[in-house]
Amino acid sequence: MSSLPTQSPNSLETFTESPKWKIKLLYDGECPLCLREVNFLQKQDRGRGLVAFVDIADINYNPRDNGGVSYQAAMGRIHALLPDNTVIKNVQVFRRIYSILGIGWIYWATKLPIIRPVVDRLYEIWASLRLRLTGRPNLETIIKERQQRLECQSQGRCRLN
């Protein structure tokens, strides 16, 4: 017996299957440290599909498909979506993903009232320095270069290397 709902020919209802994933992580695929984290999380997921991974550096990244999170916002701070389209960001993303993957104990202490604000502040500092620490241009330059690639792609005048 199929677990998918069926629709009778006379029914006007449309059924949609809820996603298998429990959280959708928006990550920067051009960030070496971000890629290390994603690789770790993928190994922890072990093919279960609990985490959907979305590379915001992909030229086809579309905010409409990802809770309306713009490329600029996603580059500034880590974001994730829950199946109900709730957007979460910053350390809350890590707490939630690690919990979903069954390794929440790693971030458990960051929930404590004394430690939480310290960890949250450290993440803010890290996020503001991430591009510089990984040897990349500043966010304004990255956004400008992306916009040029998008325009080039839409106008069909890109040079192939």
Beta strands, then each sheet from edge to edge (+ up, - down):
strand 1: 23-27
strand 2: 51-55
strand 3: 79-81
strand 4: 87-89
sheet 1: 2+ 1+ 3- 4+
end
